[in-house]
């Protein structure tokens, strides 16, 4: 029985590792894009690793593009804290990888592109 559990765990780990490699490859081959976007939702939580009982915080932000589509990105805590719901600015991303977000200081700045 223990053998079957070990094999199942190994298969799951291989699946997760393969998925991570594919995601990394897809992001790396995607074009870097910058678009006008508004922060519509902020999410945070704690991931608890069952075996080591370690606690890892996660931070995600949902952006709405000018065409109405939504994109969600995971980011570092520092970037997360700088953003507020309703912020407007220039979102830069590659695939599903968040790169940066430059907030507009004034509403008229939407036409100006500032680099992160």
N, CA and C of each residue as an Amber inpcrd file, in Angstrom:
protein
   348
   0.8140000  -1.1890000   0.0000000   0.0000000   0.0000000   0.0000000
   0.8680000   1.2680000   0.0000000   1.9270000   1.2670000   0.7990000
   2.8220000   2.4170000   0.8580000   3.4870000   2.6400000  -0.5010000
   3.7770000   1.5480000  -1.2060000   4.3900000   1.6450000  -2.5280000
   3.4660000   2.3900000  -3.4990000   2.1880000   2.0690000  -3.4530000
   1.2070000   2.7040000  -4.3390000   1.1060000   4.1950000  -4.0270000
   1.1190000   4.5560000  -2.7680000   1.0470000   5.9620000  -2.3600000
   2.2870000   6.7120000  -2.8530000   3.4550000   6.0920000  -2.7220000
   4.6960000   6.7190000  -3.2020000   4.6620000   6.9300000  -4.7170000
   4.1830000   5.9590000  -5.4500000   4.0810000   6.0730000  -6.9080000
   3.1020000   7.1810000  -7.2750000   1.9580000   7.2310000  -6.5900000
   0.9670000   8.2740000  -6.8710000   1.5530000   9.6630000  -6.5850000
   2.2730000   9.7980000  -5.4760000   2.8970000  11.0820000  -5.1370000
   3.9300000  11.4710000  -6.1810000   4.7030000  10.5210000  -6.6550000
   5.7100000  10.7810000  -7.6870000   5.0570000  11.2450000  -8.9890000
   3.9850000  10.6070000  -9.3720000   3.2660000  10.9880000 -10.5950000
   2.7090000  12.4030000 -10.4600000   2.1540000  12.7300000  -9.3160000
   1.6120000  14.0720000  -9.0970000   2.7250000  15.1020000  -9.1550000
   3.8500000  14.8300000  -8.5270000   4.9800000  15.7690000  -8.5530000
   5.4950000  15.9720000  -9.9770000   5.5580000  14.9040000 -10.7620000
   6.0040000  15.0330000 -12.1530000   5.0150000  15.8830000 -12.9530000
   3.7300000  15.6870000 -12.7270000   2.7040000  16.4710000 -13.4140000
   2.8460000  17.9570000 -13.0770000   2.9930000  18.2800000 -11.7910000
   3.1270000  19.6790000 -11.3640000   4.3900000  20.2970000 -11.9560000
   5.5010000  19.5860000 -11.9280000   6.7590000  20.0850000 -12.4700000
   6.6420000  20.3360000 -13.9750000   6.0240000  19.4170000 -14.6910000
   5.8290000  19.5750000 -16.1380000   4.9470000  20.7760000 -16.4330000
   3.8900000  20.9600000 -15.6540000   3.0000000  22.1030000 -15.8400000
   3.7520000  23.4070000 -15.6030000   4.6170000  23.4570000 -14.5910000
   5.4040000  24.6580000 -14.3100000   6.3600000  24.9570000 -15.4620000
   7.0160000  23.9320000 -16.0040000   7.9300000  24.1360000 -17.1250000
   7.1990000  24.6460000 -18.3650000   6.0420000  24.0830000 -18.6400000
   5.2600000  24.5240000 -19.7960000   4.8060000  25.9690000 -19.6250000
   4.3620000  26.3440000 -18.4330000   3.9390000  27.7100000 -18.1690000
   5.1020000  28.6760000 -18.3250000   6.2660000  28.3090000 -17.8190000
   7.4520000  29.1530000 -17.9510000   7.8090000  29.3370000 -19.4250000
   7.7730000  28.2550000 -20.1900000   8.0850000  28.3300000 -21.6130000
   7.0900000  29.1880000 -22.3760000   5.7980000  29.0430000 -22.0670000
   4.7690000  29.8450000 -22.7320000   4.9380000  31.3250000 -22.4110000
   5.2240000  31.6430000 -21.1460000   5.4210000  33.0410000 -20.7610000
   6.6450000  33.6220000 -21.4540000   7.7250000  32.8660000 -21.4970000
   8.9640000  33.3690000 -22.0840000   8.8340000  33.6230000 -23.5750000
   8.0070000  32.8410000 -24.2610000   7.8520000  33.0250000 -25.6980000
   6.7680000  34.0530000 -26.0420000   5.9670000  34.4670000 -25.0560000
   4.9090000  35.4510000 -25.3080000   5.5040000  36.8470000 -25.4350000
   4.8150000  37.6870000 -26.1640000   5.2420000  39.0780000 -26.3150000
   4.9630000  39.8470000 -25.0280000   5.8220000  40.8020000 -24.7170000
   5.5780000  41.7060000 -23.5870000   4.5580000  42.7360000 -24.0590000
   3.4670000  42.8730000 -23.3060000   2.3980000  43.7890000 -23.6920000
   2.1740000  44.8260000 -22.6080000   1.8370000  46.0340000 -23.0120000
   1.4670000  47.1130000 -22.0950000   0.0950000  47.6280000 -22.5070000
  -0.8340000  47.6620000 -21.5570000  -2.2060000  48.0820000 -21.8400000
  -2.7280000  48.9630000 -20.7090000  -3.6960000  49.8440000 -21.0600000
  -4.4010000  50.6080000 -20.0360000  -5.2540000  49.6360000 -19.2340000
  -5.2050000  49.7510000 -17.9000000  -5.9700000  48.8290000 -17.0680000
  -6.3260000  49.4900000 -15.7470000  -7.4040000  49.0020000 -15.1490000
  -7.8800000  49.4750000 -13.8540000  -7.8590000  48.3150000 -12.8670000
  -7.4120000  48.5810000 -11.6440000  -7.4320000  47.5680000 -10.5900000
  -8.8770000  47.4050000 -10.1330000  -9.4200000  46.1800000 -10.2490000
 -10.8130000  45.9540000  -9.8480000 -10.9430000  45.0660000  -8.6200000
  -9.9070000  44.3020000  -8.3010000  -9.9920000  43.4280000  -7.1280000
  -8.5980000  43.0480000  -6.6570000  -8.4490000  42.9650000  -5.3390000
  -7.1990000  42.5020000  -4.7280000  -7.5270000  41.2870000  -3.8770000
  -6.6880000  40.2550000  -3.9850000  -6.9000000  39.0180000  -3.2320000
  -5.5980000  38.6450000  -2.5420000  -5.7000000  38.1650000  -1.3130000
  -4.5130000  37.6660000  -0.6280000  -4.9120000  36.5210000   0.2740000
  -3.9610000  35.6620000   0.5580000  -4.2310000  34.5230000   1.4120000
  -2.9370000  33.8650000   1.8410000  -3.0920000  32.7640000   2.5190000
  -1.9530000  31.9980000   3.0130000  -2.0700000  30.5800000   2.4810000
  -1.0320000  30.1250000   1.8160000  -0.9460000  28.7370000   1.3820000
  -0.2130000  27.9690000   2.4740000  -0.7990000  26.9010000   2.9690000
  -0.1700000  26.0870000   4.0040000   0.2770000  24.7740000   3.3950000
   1.5760000  24.5410000   3.4250000   2.1290000  23.2880000   2.9240000
   1.8690000  22.2180000   3.9810000   1.1700000  21.1710000   3.6060000
   0.7210000  20.1570000   4.5740000   1.8650000  19.4080000   5.2510000
   2.8840000  19.0050000   4.4920000   3.9350000  18.1830000   5.0870000
   4.8520000  18.9810000   6.0020000   5.2800000  20.1470000   5.5690000
   6.2220000  20.9310000   6.3740000   5.5110000  21.9120000   7.2930000
   4.2070000  22.0680000   7.1180000   3.3920000  23.0060000   7.8850000
   3.9070000  24.4360000   7.7710000   4.5870000  24.7520000   6.6640000
   5.0430000  26.1210000   6.4430000   3.8910000  26.9280000   5.8460000
   3.9000000  28.2190000   6.1150000   2.8530000  29.1140000   5.6380000
   3.4670000  30.1230000   4.6720000   2.9230000  30.1600000   3.4590000
   3.4460000  31.0450000   2.4150000   2.3170000  31.9760000   1.9680000
   2.5090000  33.2960000   2.1080000   1.4580000  34.2140000   1.6550000
   1.4260000  34.3230000   0.1320000   0.2450000  34.5690000  -0.4250000
   0.1180000  34.8210000  -1.8550000  -0.6930000  36.0950000  -2.0620000
  -0.4190000  36.7620000  -3.1850000  -1.0420000  38.0440000  -3.4990000
  -1.4230000  38.0560000  -4.9720000  -2.6890000  38.3690000  -5.2670000
  -3.1690000  38.4300000  -6.6430000  -4.0090000  39.6880000  -6.8390000
  -3.9370000  40.2290000  -8.0490000  -4.7110000  41.4190000  -8.3980000
  -5.4240000  41.1630000  -9.7190000  -6.6820000  41.5720000  -9.7850000
  -7.4710000  41.4650000 -11.0070000  -7.5280000  42.8530000 -11.6500000
  -7.1810000  42.9010000 -12.9300000  -7.1970000  44.1450000 -13.7070000
  -8.2800000  44.0510000 -14.7660000  -8.9360000  45.1870000 -15.0430000
  -9.8880000  45.2640000 -16.1400000  -9.2690000  46.1120000 -17.2410000
  -9.2010000  45.5460000 -18.4440000  -8.6520000  46.2650000 -19.5960000
  -9.7250000  47.1930000 -20.1750000  -9.3210000  48.0790000 -21.0530000
 -10.2620000  49.0350000 -21.6410000 -11.3480000  48.3500000 -22.4730000
 -11.0580000  47.1250000 -22.9650000 -12.0710000  46.3930000 -23.7400000
 -13.0320000  45.6080000 -22.8450000 -12.8590000  45.7160000 -21.5140000
 -13.7490000  45.0400000 -20.5740000 -13.2750000  43.6730000 -20.1230000
 -12.2110000  43.1530000 -20.7320000 -11.7100000  41.8420000 -20.3250000
 -10.9710000  41.9450000 -18.9830000 -10.9460000  40.8470000 -18.2590000
 -10.2970000  40.7910000 -16.9500000  -9.0730000  39.8860000 -17.0180000
  -8.0210000  40.2900000 -16.3050000  -6.8180000  39.4600000 -16.1900000
  -6.3800000  39.4690000 -14.7320000  -6.0010000  38.3050000 -14.2280000
  -5.5590000  38.1750000 -12.8460000  -4.0900000  37.7700000 -12.8240000
  -3.3140000  38.4390000 -11.9720000  -1.8830000  38.1710000 -11.8690000
  -1.4720000  37.9730000 -10.4220000  -0.5800000  37.0290000 -10.2300000
   0.0570000  36.8710000  -8.9270000   1.2550000  37.8020000  -8.8890000
   1.5340000  38.4050000  -7.7290000   2.6330000  39.3640000  -7.6260000
   3.2490000  39.3440000  -6.2420000   4.3470000  40.0730000  -6.1110000
   5.0430000  40.1850000  -4.8370000   4.2570000  41.1050000  -3.8950000
   4.4860000  40.9320000  -2.6050000   3.7740000  41.7000000  -1.5970000
   3.9680000  43.2130000  -1.7610000   5.1770000  43.6480000  -2.0790000
   5.4430000  45.0760000  -2.2400000   4.6130000  45.7030000  -3.3440000
   4.5340000  45.0250000  -4.5030000   3.7100000  45.5200000  -5.6100000
   2.2350000  45.5290000  -5.2110000   1.8080000  44.4730000  -4.5260000
   0.4130000  44.3380000  -4.0910000   0.0070000  45.5060000  -3.1990000
   0.8680000  45.8530000  -2.2540000   0.5420000  46.9190000  -1.2980000
   0.4600000  48.2960000  -1.9560000   1.1700000  48.5050000  -3.0520000
   1.1490000  49.8030000  -3.7350000  -0.1480000  50.0470000  -4.5030000
  -0.8960000  48.9940000  -4.7800000  -2.1000000  49.1200000  -5.5920000
  -3.3460000  49.2310000  -4.7320000  -4.2810000  50.0590000  -5.2000000
  -5.5790000  50.2140000  -4.5530000  -6.6640000  49.9470000  -5.5790000
  -7.7830000  49.4160000  -5.1170000  -8.9160000  49.1920000  -6.0000000
  -9.3140000  50.5230000  -6.6270000  -9.4900000  50.5380000  -7.9450000
  -9.8600000  51.7510000  -8.6660000  -8.6800000  52.4610000  -9.3150000
  -7.4400000  52.0640000  -8.9720000  -6.2680000  52.6790000  -9.6030000
  -6.3260000  52.4580000 -11.1120000  -5.9530000  53.4950000 -11.8750000
  -5.8540000  53.3890000 -13.3270000  -4.4010000  53.5610000 -13.7060000
  -3.9640000  52.8030000 -14.7200000  -2.5850000  52.9360000 -15.1410000
  -2.2440000  52.0290000 -16.3050000  -0.9280000  51.8600000 -16.5050000
  -0.4010000  51.0500000 -17.5970000   0.0930000  49.7260000 -17.0190000
  -0.5500000  48.6340000 -17.4130000  -0.1830000  47.2850000 -16.9760000
   0.7590000  46.6850000 -18.0070000   1.8830000  46.1700000 -17.5420000
   2.8230000  45.4800000 -18.4260000   2.9130000  44.0330000 -17.9750000
   2.7420000  43.1050000 -18.9290000   2.7630000  41.6790000 -18.6090000
   3.3120000  40.8840000 -19.7820000   3.6600000  39.6420000 -19.4930000
   4.1390000  38.7230000 -20.5250000   3.4650000  37.3850000 -20.2880000
   2.5640000  37.0150000 -21.1840000   1.7910000  35.7910000 -20.9760000
   0.9060000  35.9700000 -19.7560000   1.0780000  35.1010000 -18.7510000
   0.3380000  35.2990000 -17.5030000   1.2700000  35.7530000 -16.3810000
   2.4130000  36.3150000 -16.7670000   3.4060000  36.8130000 -15.8070000
   3.2790000  38.3330000 -15.6710000   3.0180000  38.7910000 -14.4620000
   2.9560000  40.2230000 -14.1610000   4.3600000  40.7970000 -14.2050000
   4.5340000  41.9320000 -14.8850000   5.8320000  42.6050000 -14.9190000
   5.7850000  43.8670000 -14.0540000   4.8550000  44.7880000 -14.3610000
   4.7470000  45.9920000 -13.5370000   3.4480000  46.7240000 -13.8480000
   3.1440000  47.7040000 -13.0230000   1.9670000  48.5420000 -13.2020000
   2.3530000  49.9670000 -12.8340000   2.2110000  50.8760000 -13.7750000
   2.5370000  52.2870000 -13.5520000   1.2310000  53.0560000 -13.4190000
   0.9290000  53.5040000 -12.1950000  -0.3120000  54.2450000 -11.9630000
  -0.2500000  55.6080000 -12.6230000  -1.4040000  56.0480000 -13.1600000
  -1.5130000  57.3980000 -13.6880000  -1.7390000  58.3350000 -12.5130000
  -1.0800000  59.4870000 -12.5450000  -1.2550000  60.4750000 -11.4800000
  -2.5300000  61.2730000 -11.6990000  -2.8640000  61.4930000 -12.9720000
  -4.0500000  62.2660000 -13.3250000  -4.8190000  61.4990000 -14.3840000
  -6.1040000  61.7380000 -14.4710000  -6.9320000  61.0360000 -15.4550000
  -6.4700000  61.2870000 -16.8820000  -5.9000000  62.4540000 -17.1590000
  -5.4820000  62.7820000 -18.5200000  -4.2140000  62.0250000 -18.9230000
  -3.5640000  61.3640000 -17.9790000  -2.3200000  60.6650000 -18.2880000
  -2.5440000  59.3730000 -19.0490000  -3.7690000  58.9490000 -19.2390000
  -4.0370000  57.6780000 -19.9030000  -3.4260000  57.6210000 -21.2900000
  -3.2150000  58.7670000 -21.9200000  -2.6220000  58.7670000 -23.2450000
  -1.0970000  58.6830000 -23.1930000  -0.5120000  59.0160000 -22.0520000
   0.9330000  58.9750000 -21.9320000   1.3780000  57.6000000 -21.4780000
   2.4300000  57.0810000 -22.0810000   2.9640000  55.7930000 -21.6730000
   4.2140000  56.0250000 -20.8400000   4.1440000  55.6140000 -19.5770000
   5.3250000  55.6790000 -18.7240000   5.8550000  54.2630000 -18.5830000
   7.1570000  54.1380000 -18.6160000   7.7660000  52.8130000 -18.4910000
   7.9940000  52.4850000 -17.0300000   7.8480000  51.2260000 -16.7030000
   8.0660000  50.7560000 -15.3340000   9.5460000  50.6650000 -15.0180000
